[in-house]
Amino acid sequence: MAAGSLRRADAKGVDGLPSDRRLDFPASARLKRRADYQKVYKHGVRVTGRHVVLFLLQSREHEGRFGVTASRRIGGAVVRSRAKQRLRELYRLQLRDGAGGAHDIVANARRSSATAPWSELEEDFKRCLRRGRLLTAGHRRDGAPAMKE
């Protein structure tokens, strides 16, 4: 390795401390396929917040995965990207704090999620997560008992 290059693990964050970005949110913790998103939409519980809409589905197959969507109604590519980055970071911080759980979660960004103050967005996300976990304990979105896979 060249003397001037840094490995990912050695990268320094803004405050000079080692950066832990992406290290707590591996590829195995992400929803990737359209079928996975559709399953969460169809069988999961919908929780609406001021800045985000969450769909939660208890997962028996995985530790829990996360996916983000942002439609063009939110804004241009830069605005959508910023909104998705902010929601991913919120989820990553929740995982670090041990609040991940065995749920597949899809977060639909609302227009305000790209510009809302961080503390307000964080509180809204946490509130939706708490409400969603309570709802997934026994019911699906269509009122039927939760899936037992």
MODELLER restraints for C-alpha pairs under 7 A, 6 or more apart:
rsr = mdl.restraints
at = mdl.atoms
rsr.add(forms.Gaussian(group=physical.xy_distance, feature=features.Distance(at['CA:10:A'], at['CA:18:A']), mean=6.39, stdev=0.5))
rsr.add(forms.Gaussian(group=physical.xy_distance, feature=features.Distance(at['CA:11:A'], at['CA:18:A']), mean=5.89, stdev=0.5))
rsr.add(forms.Gaussian(group=physical.xy_distance, feature=features.Distance(at['CA:11:A'], at['CA:19:A']), mean=5.90, stdev=0.5))
rsr.add(forms.Gaussian(group=physical.xy_distance, feature=features.Distance(at['CA:12:A'], at['CA:18:A']), mean=4.47, stdev=0.5))
rsr.add(forms.Gaussian(group=physical.xy_distance, feature=features.Distance(at['CA:12:A'], at['CA:19:A']), mean=5.17, stdev=0.5))
rsr.add(forms.Gaussian(group=physical.xy_distance, feature=features.Distance(at['CA:13:A'], at['CA:19:A']), mean=4.41, stdev=0.5))
rsr.add(forms.Gaussian(group=physical.xy_distance, feature=features.Distance(at['CA:24:A'], at['CA:92:A']), mean=6.39, stdev=0.5))
rsr.add(forms.Gaussian(group=physical.xy_distance, feature=features.Distance(at['CA:24:A'], at['CA:96:A']), mean=6.84, stdev=0.5))
rsr.add(forms.Gaussian(group=physical.xy_distance, feature=features.Distance(at['CA:25:A'], at['CA:92:A']), mean=5.88, stdev=0.5))
rsr.add(forms.Gaussian(group=physical.xy_distance, feature=features.Distance(at['CA:29:A'], at['CA:64:A']), mean=6.36, stdev=0.5))
rsr.add(forms.Gaussian(group=physical.xy_distance, feature=features.Distance(at['CA:29:A'], at['CA:65:A']), mean=4.36, stdev=0.5))
rsr.add(forms.Gaussian(group=physical.xy_distance, feature=features.Distance(at['CA:29:A'], at['CA:66:A']), mean=6.24, stdev=0.5))
rsr.add(forms.Gaussian(group=physical.xy_distance, feature=features.Distance(at['CA:30:A'], at['CA:65:A']), mean=4.81, stdev=0.5))
rsr.add(forms.Gaussian(group=physical.xy_distance, feature=features.Distance(at['CA:30:A'], at['CA:66:A']), mean=4.78, stdev=0.5))
rsr.add(forms.Gaussian(group=physical.xy_distance, feature=features.Distance(at['CA:30:A'], at['CA:67:A']), mean=5.85, stdev=0.5))
rsr.add(forms.Gaussian(group=physical.xy_distance, feature=features.Distance(at['CA:31:A'], at['CA:37:A']), mean=6.94, stdev=0.5))
rsr.add(forms.Gaussian(group=physical.xy_distance, feature=features.Distance(at['CA:31:A'], at['CA:65:A']), mean=5.63, stdev=0.5))
rsr.add(forms.Gaussian(group=physical.xy_distance, feature=features.Distance(at['CA:31:A'], at['CA:66:A']), mean=5.36, stdev=0.5))
rsr.add(forms.Gaussian(group=physical.xy_distance, feature=features.Distance(at['CA:31:A'], at['CA:67:A']), mean=4.87, stdev=0.5))
rsr.add(forms.Gaussian(group=physical.xy_distance, feature=features.Distance(at['CA:37:A'], at['CA:106:A']), mean=6.95, stdev=0.5))
rsr.add(forms.Gaussian(group=physical.xy_distance, feature=features.Distance(at['CA:40:A'], at['CA:55:A']), mean=6.46, stdev=0.5))
rsr.add(forms.Gaussian(group=physical.xy_distance, feature=features.Distance(at['CA:40:A'], at['CA:56:A']), mean=6.56, stdev=0.5))
rsr.add(forms.Gaussian(group=physical.xy_distance, feature=features.Distance(at['CA:40:A'], at['CA:57:A']), mean=5.70, stdev=0.5))
rsr.add(forms.Gaussian(group=physical.xy_distance, feature=features.Distance(at['CA:40:A'], at['CA:104:A']), mean=6.87, stdev=0.5))
rsr.add(forms.Gaussian(group=physical.xy_distance, feature=features.Distance(at['CA:41:A'], at['CA:55:A']), mean=6.33, stdev=0.5))
rsr.add(forms.Gaussian(group=physical.xy_distance, feature=features.Distance(at['CA:43:A'], at['CA:57:A']), mean=6.78, stdev=0.5))
rsr.add(forms.Gaussian(group=physical.xy_distance, feature=features.Distance(at['CA:43:A'], at['CA:140:A']), mean=5.99, stdev=0.5))
rsr.add(forms.Gaussian(group=physical.xy_distance, feature=features.Distance(at['CA:43:A'], at['CA:141:A']), mean=6.35, stdev=0.5))
rsr.add(forms.Gaussian(group=physical.xy_distance, feature=features.Distance(at['CA:44:A'], at['CA:55:A']), mean=5.75, stdev=0.5))
rsr.add(forms.Gaussian(group=physical.xy_distance, feature=features.Distance(at['CA:44:A'], at['CA:56:A']), mean=5.06, stdev=0.5))
rsr.add(forms.Gaussian(group=physical.xy_distance, feature=features.Distance(at['CA:44:A'], at['CA:57:A']), mean=4.36, stdev=0.5))
rsr.add(forms.Gaussian(group=physical.xy_distance, feature=features.Distance(at['CA:44:A'], at['CA:140:A']), mean=5.76, stdev=0.5))
rsr.add(forms.Gaussian(group=physical.xy_distance, feature=features.Distance(at['CA:44:A'], at['CA:141:A']), mean=5.74, stdev=0.5))
rsr.add(forms.Gaussian(group=physical.xy_distance, feature=features.Distance(at['CA:45:A'], at['CA:55:A']), mean=5.34, stdev=0.5))
rsr.add(forms.Gaussian(group=physical.xy_distance, feature=features.Distance(at['CA:45:A'], at['CA:56:A']), mean=5.22, stdev=0.5))
rsr.add(forms.Gaussian(group=physical.xy_distance, feature=features.Distance(at['CA:45:A'], at['CA:57:A']), mean=6.47, stdev=0.5))
rsr.add(forms.Gaussian(group=physical.xy_distance, feature=features.Distance(at['CA:45:A'], at['CA:132:A']), mean=6.62, stdev=0.5))
rsr.add(forms.Gaussian(group=physical.xy_distance, feature=features.Distance(at['CA:45:A'], at['CA:135:A']), mean=6.81, stdev=0.5))
rsr.add(forms.Gaussian(group=physical.xy_distance, feature=features.Distance(at['CA:45:A'], at['CA:136:A']), mean=6.30, stdev=0.5))
rsr.add(forms.Gaussian(group=physical.xy_distance, feature=features.Distance(at['CA:45:A'], at['CA:140:A']), mean=5.66, stdev=0.5))
rsr.add(forms.Gaussian(group=physical.xy_distance, feature=features.Distance(at['CA:45:A'], at['CA:141:A']), mean=4.64, stdev=0.5))
rsr.add(forms.Gaussian(group=physical.xy_distance, feature=features.Distance(at['CA:46:A'], at['CA:54:A']), mean=5.80, stdev=0.5))
rsr.add(forms.Gaussian(group=physical.xy_distance, feature=features.Distance(at['CA:46:A'], at['CA:55:A']), mean=4.54, stdev=0.5))
rsr.add(forms.Gaussian(group=physical.xy_distance, feature=features.Distance(at['CA:46:A'], at['CA:56:A']), mean=6.70, stdev=0.5))
rsr.add(forms.Gaussian(group=physical.xy_distance, feature=features.Distance(at['CA:46:A'], at['CA:141:A']), mean=6.60, stdev=0.5))
rsr.add(forms.Gaussian(group=physical.xy_distance, feature=features.Distance(at['CA:47:A'], at['CA:53:A']), mean=5.79, stdev=0.5))
rsr.add(forms.Gaussian(group=physical.xy_distance, feature=features.Distance(at['CA:47:A'], at['CA:54:A']), mean=5.15, stdev=0.5))
rsr.add(forms.Gaussian(group=physical.xy_distance, feature=features.Distance(at['CA:47:A'], at['CA:55:A']), mean=6.29, stdev=0.5))
rsr.add(forms.Gaussian(group=physical.xy_distance, feature=features.Distance(at['CA:47:A'], at['CA:128:A']), mean=5.91, stdev=0.5))
rsr.add(forms.Gaussian(group=physical.xy_distance, feature=features.Distance(at['CA:47:A'], at['CA:132:A']), mean=5.91, stdev=0.5))
rsr.add(forms.Gaussian(group=physical.xy_distance, feature=features.Distance(at['CA:48:A'], at['CA:54:A']), mean=6.39, stdev=0.5))
rsr.add(forms.Gaussian(group=physical.xy_distance, feature=features.Distance(at['CA:48:A'], at['CA:128:A']), mean=6.84, stdev=0.5))
rsr.add(forms.Gaussian(group=physical.xy_distance, feature=features.Distance(at['CA:49:A'], at['CA:124:A']), mean=6.15, stdev=0.5))
rsr.add(forms.Gaussian(group=physical.xy_distance, feature=features.Distance(at['CA:49:A'], at['CA:128:A']), mean=6.13, stdev=0.5))
rsr.add(forms.Gaussian(group=physical.xy_distance, feature=features.Distance(at['CA:50:A'], at['CA:124:A']), mean=6.66, stdev=0.5))
rsr.add(forms.Gaussian(group=physical.xy_distance, feature=features.Distance(at['CA:51:A'], at['CA:109:A']), mean=6.72, stdev=0.5))
rsr.add(forms.Gaussian(group=physical.xy_distance, feature=features.Distance(at['CA:51:A'], at['CA:110:A']), mean=5.25, stdev=0.5))
rsr.add(forms.Gaussian(group=physical.xy_distance, feature=features.Distance(at['CA:51:A'], at['CA:112:A']), mean=5.54, stdev=0.5))
rsr.add(forms.Gaussian(group=physical.xy_distance, feature=features.Distance(at['CA:51:A'], at['CA:113:A']), mean=4.91, stdev=0.5))
rsr.add(forms.Gaussian(group=physical.xy_distance, feature=features.Distance(at['CA:51:A'], at['CA:121:A']), mean=6.49, stdev=0.5))
rsr.add(forms.Gaussian(group=physical.xy_distance, feature=features.Distance(at['CA:51:A'], at['CA:124:A']), mean=6.77, stdev=0.5))
rsr.add(forms.Gaussian(group=physical.xy_distance, feature=features.Distance(at['CA:52:A'], at['CA:107:A']), mean=6.50, stdev=0.5))
rsr.add(forms.Gaussian(group=physical.xy_distance, feature=features.Distance(at['CA:52:A'], at['CA:108:A']), mean=5.79, stdev=0.5))
rsr.add(forms.Gaussian(group=physical.xy_distance, feature=features.Distance(at['CA:52:A'], at['CA:109:A']), mean=4.96, stdev=0.5))
rsr.add(forms.Gaussian(group=physical.xy_distance, feature=features.Distance(at['CA:52:A'], at['CA:110:A']), mean=5.34, stdev=0.5))
rsr.add(forms.Gaussian(group=physical.xy_distance, feature=features.Distance(at['CA:52:A'], at['CA:113:A']), mean=6.72, stdev=0.5))
rsr.add(forms.Gaussian(group=physical.xy_distance, feature=features.Distance(at['CA:52:A'], at['CA:125:A']), mean=6.88, stdev=0.5))
rsr.add(forms.Gaussian(group=physical.xy_distance, feature=features.Distance(at['CA:53:A'], at['CA:107:A']), mean=5.74, stdev=0.5))
rsr.add(forms.Gaussian(group=physical.xy_distance, feature=features.Distance(at['CA:53:A'], at['CA:108:A']), mean=5.05, stdev=0.5))
rsr.add(forms.Gaussian(group=physical.xy_distance, feature=features.Distance(at['CA:53:A'], at['CA:109:A']), mean=6.63, stdev=0.5))
rsr.add(forms.Gaussian(group=physical.xy_distance, feature=features.Distance(at['CA:54:A'], at['CA:105:A']), mean=6.70, stdev=0.5))
rsr.add(forms.Gaussian(group=physical.xy_distance, feature=features.Distance(at['CA:54:A'], at['CA:106:A']), mean=5.71, stdev=0.5))
rsr.add(forms.Gaussian(group=physical.xy_distance, feature=features.Distance(at['CA:54:A'], at['CA:107:A']), mean=4.60, stdev=0.5))
rsr.add(forms.Gaussian(group=physical.xy_distance, feature=features.Distance(at['CA:54:A'], at['CA:108:A']), mean=6.30, stdev=0.5))
rsr.add(forms.Gaussian(group=physical.xy_distance, feature=features.Distance(at['CA:54:A'], at['CA:128:A']), mean=6.80, stdev=0.5))
rsr.add(forms.Gaussian(group=physical.xy_distance, feature=features.Distance(at['CA:55:A'], at['CA:105:A']), mean=5.56, stdev=0.5))
rsr.add(forms.Gaussian(group=physical.xy_distance, feature=features.Distance(at['CA:55:A'], at['CA:106:A']), mean=5.12, stdev=0.5))
rsr.add(forms.Gaussian(group=physical.xy_distance, feature=features.Distance(at['CA:55:A'], at['CA:107:A']), mean=6.51, stdev=0.5))
rsr.add(forms.Gaussian(group=physical.xy_distance, feature=features.Distance(at['CA:56:A'], at['CA:103:A']), mean=6.18, stdev=0.5))
rsr.add(forms.Gaussian(group=physical.xy_distance, feature=features.Distance(at['CA:56:A'], at['CA:104:A']), mean=5.78, stdev=0.5))
rsr.add(forms.Gaussian(group=physical.xy_distance, feature=features.Distance(at['CA:56:A'], at['CA:105:A']), mean=4.62, stdev=0.5))
rsr.add(forms.Gaussian(group=physical.xy_distance, feature=features.Distance(at['CA:56:A'], at['CA:106:A']), mean=6.70, stdev=0.5))
rsr.add(forms.Gaussian(group=physical.xy_distance, feature=features.Distance(at['CA:56:A'], at['CA:132:A']), mean=6.28, stdev=0.5))
rsr.add(forms.Gaussian(group=physical.xy_distance, feature=features.Distance(at['CA:57:A'], at['CA:103:A']), mean=5.35, stdev=0.5))
rsr.add(forms.Gaussian(group=physical.xy_distance, feature=features.Distance(at['CA:57:A'], at['CA:104:A']), mean=5.18, stdev=0.5))
rsr.add(forms.Gaussian(group=physical.xy_distance, feature=features.Distance(at['CA:57:A'], at['CA:105:A']), mean=6.52, stdev=0.5))
rsr.add(forms.Gaussian(group=physical.xy_distance, feature=features.Distance(at['CA:57:A'], at['CA:136:A']), mean=6.60, stdev=0.5))
rsr.add(forms.Gaussian(group=physical.xy_distance, feature=features.Distance(at['CA:58:A'], at['CA:102:A']), mean=6.03, stdev=0.5))
rsr.add(forms.Gaussian(group=physical.xy_distance, feature=features.Distance(at['CA:58:A'], at['CA:103:A']), mean=4.40, stdev=0.5))
rsr.add(forms.Gaussian(group=physical.xy_distance, feature=features.Distance(at['CA:58:A'], at['CA:104:A']), mean=6.30, stdev=0.5))
rsr.add(forms.Gaussian(group=physical.xy_distance, feature=features.Distance(at['CA:58:A'], at['CA:136:A']), mean=6.57, stdev=0.5))
rsr.add(forms.Gaussian(group=physical.xy_distance, feature=features.Distance(at['CA:59:A'], at['CA:102:A']), mean=5.35, stdev=0.5))
rsr.add(forms.Gaussian(group=physical.xy_distance, feature=features.Distance(at['CA:59:A'], at['CA:103:A']), mean=5.03, stdev=0.5))
rsr.add(forms.Gaussian(group=physical.xy_distance, feature=features.Distance(at['CA:59:A'], at['CA:104:A']), mean=6.00, stdev=0.5))
rsr.add(forms.Gaussian(group=physical.xy_distance, feature=features.Distance(at['CA:60:A'], at['CA:149:A']), mean=6.48, stdev=0.5))
rsr.add(forms.Gaussian(group=physical.xy_distance, feature=features.Distance(at['CA:62:A'], at['CA:102:A']), mean=6.69, stdev=0.5))
rsr.add(forms.Gaussian(group=physical.xy_distance, feature=features.Distance(at['CA:63:A'], at['CA:101:A']), mean=6.86, stdev=0.5))
rsr.add(forms.Gaussian(group=physical.xy_distance, feature=features.Distance(at['CA:63:A'], at['CA:102:A']), mean=4.76, stdev=0.5))
rsr.add(forms.Gaussian(group=physical.xy_distance, feature=features.Distance(at['CA:64:A'], at['CA:100:A']), mean=6.97, stdev=0.5))
rsr.add(forms.Gaussian(group=physical.xy_distance, feature=features.Distance(at['CA:64:A'], at['CA:101:A']), mean=6.22, stdev=0.5))
rsr.add(forms.Gaussian(group=physical.xy_distance, feature=features.Distance(at['CA:64:A'], at['CA:102:A']), mean=4.29, stdev=0.5))
rsr.add(forms.Gaussian(group=physical.xy_distance, feature=features.Distance(at['CA:64:A'], at['CA:103:A']), mean=4.51, stdev=0.5))
rsr.add(forms.Gaussian(group=physical.xy_distance, feature=features.Distance(at['CA:64:A'], at['CA:104:A']), mean=4.98, stdev=0.5))
rsr.add(forms.Gaussian(group=physical.xy_distance, feature=features.Distance(at['CA:65:A'], at['CA:103:A']), mean=6.60, stdev=0.5))
rsr.add(forms.Gaussian(group=physical.xy_distance, feature=features.Distance(at['CA:65:A'], at['CA:104:A']), mean=4.65, stdev=0.5))
rsr.add(forms.Gaussian(group=physical.xy_distance, feature=features.Distance(at['CA:65:A'], at['CA:105:A']), mean=6.22, stdev=0.5))
rsr.add(forms.Gaussian(group=physical.xy_distance, feature=features.Distance(at['CA:66:A'], at['CA:104:A']), mean=5.86, stdev=0.5))
rsr.add(forms.Gaussian(group=physical.xy_distance, feature=features.Distance(at['CA:66:A'], at['CA:105:A']), mean=4.83, stdev=0.5))
rsr.add(forms.Gaussian(group=physical.xy_distance, feature=features.Distance(at['CA:66:A'], at['CA:106:A']), mean=5.84, stdev=0.5))
rsr.add(forms.Gaussian(group=physical.xy_distance, feature=features.Distance(at['CA:67:A'], at['CA:105:A']), mean=6.31, stdev=0.5))
rsr.add(forms.Gaussian(group=physical.xy_distance, feature=features.Distance(at['CA:67:A'], at['CA:106:A']), mean=4.72, stdev=0.5))
rsr.add(forms.Gaussian(group=physical.xy_distance, feature=features.Distance(at['CA:67:A'], at['CA:107:A']), mean=6.28, stdev=0.5))
rsr.add(forms.Gaussian(group=physical.xy_distance, feature=features.Distance(at['CA:68:A'], at['CA:84:A']), mean=6.10, stdev=0.5))
rsr.add(forms.Gaussian(group=physical.xy_distance, feature=features.Distance(at['CA:68:A'], at['CA:106:A']), mean=5.60, stdev=0.5))
rsr.add(forms.Gaussian(group=physical.xy_distance, feature=features.Distance(at['CA:68:A'], at['CA:107:A']), mean=4.78, stdev=0.5))
rsr.add(forms.Gaussian(group=physical.xy_distance, feature=features.Distance(at['CA:68:A'], at['CA:108:A']), mean=5.95, stdev=0.5))
rsr.add(forms.Gaussian(group=physical.xy_distance, feature=features.Distance(at['CA:69:A'], at['CA:107:A']), mean=6.28, stdev=0.5))
rsr.add(forms.Gaussian(group=physical.xy_distance, feature=features.Distance(at['CA:69:A'], at['CA:108:A']), mean=4.90, stdev=0.5))
rsr.add(forms.Gaussian(group=physical.xy_distance, feature=features.Distance(at['CA:69:A'], at['CA:109:A']), mean=6.26, stdev=0.5))
rsr.add(forms.Gaussian(group=physical.xy_distance, feature=features.Distance(at['CA:70:A'], at['CA:80:A']), mean=5.72, stdev=0.5))
rsr.add(forms.Gaussian(group=physical.xy_distance, feature=features.Distance(at['CA:70:A'], at['CA:84:A']), mean=6.81, stdev=0.5))
rsr.add(forms.Gaussian(group=physical.xy_distance, feature=features.Distance(at['CA:70:A'], at['CA:108:A']), mean=5.93, stdev=0.5))
rsr.add(forms.Gaussian(group=physical.xy_distance, feature=features.Distance(at['CA:70:A'], at['CA:109:A']), mean=5.16, stdev=0.5))
rsr.add(forms.Gaussian(group=physical.xy_distance, feature=features.Distance(at['CA:74:A'], at['CA:80:A']), mean=6.38, stdev=0.5))
rsr.add(forms.Gaussian(group=physical.xy_distance, feature=features.Distance(at['CA:74:A'], at['CA:110:A']), mean=6.46, stdev=0.5))
rsr.add(forms.Gaussian(group=physical.xy_distance, feature=features.Distance(at['CA:74:A'], at['CA:111:A']), mean=4.46, stdev=0.5))
rsr.add(forms.Gaussian(group=physical.xy_distance, feature=features.Distance(at['CA:79:A'], at['CA:114:A']), mean=6.30, stdev=0.5))
rsr.add(forms.Gaussian(group=physical.xy_distance, feature=features.Distance(at['CA:82:A'], at['CA:114:A']), mean=5.85, stdev=0.5))
rsr.add(forms.Gaussian(group=physical.xy_distance, feature=features.Distance(at['CA:83:A'], at['CA:109:A']), mean=6.48, stdev=0.5))
rsr.add(forms.Gaussian(group=physical.xy_distance, feature=features.Distance(at['CA:83:A'], at['CA:113:A']), mean=5.58, stdev=0.5))
rsr.add(forms.Gaussian(group=physical.xy_distance, feature=features.Distance(at['CA:83:A'], at['CA:114:A']), mean=4.24, stdev=0.5))
rsr.add(forms.Gaussian(group=physical.xy_distance, feature=features.Distance(at['CA:84:A'], at['CA:109:A']), mean=6.98, stdev=0.5))
rsr.add(forms.Gaussian(group=physical.xy_distance, feature=features.Distance(at['CA:90:A'], at['CA:122:A']), mean=6.59, stdev=0.5))
rsr.add(forms.Gaussian(group=physical.xy_distance, feature=features.Distance(at['CA:94:A'], at['CA:100:A']), mean=6.04, stdev=0.5))
rsr.add(forms.Gaussian(group=physical.xy_distance, feature=features.Distance(at['CA:113:A'], at['CA:121:A']), mean=6.73, stdev=0.5))
rsr.add(forms.Gaussian(group=physical.xy_distance, feature=features.Distance(at['CA:138:A'], at['CA:145:A']), mean=6.04, stdev=0.5))
rsr.add(forms.Gaussian(group=physical.xy_distance, feature=features.Distance(at['CA:138:A'], at['CA:146:A']), mean=5.61, stdev=0.5))
rsr.add(forms.Gaussian(group=physical.xy_distance, feature=features.Distance(at['CA:139:A'], at['CA:145:A']), mean=4.72, stdev=0.5))
rsr.add(forms.Gaussian(group=physical.xy_distance, feature=features.Distance(at['CA:139:A'], at['CA:146:A']), mean=4.78, stdev=0.5))
rsr.add(forms.Gaussian(group=physical.xy_distance, feature=features.Distance(at['CA:140:A'], at['CA:146:A']), mean=4.99, stdev=0.5))
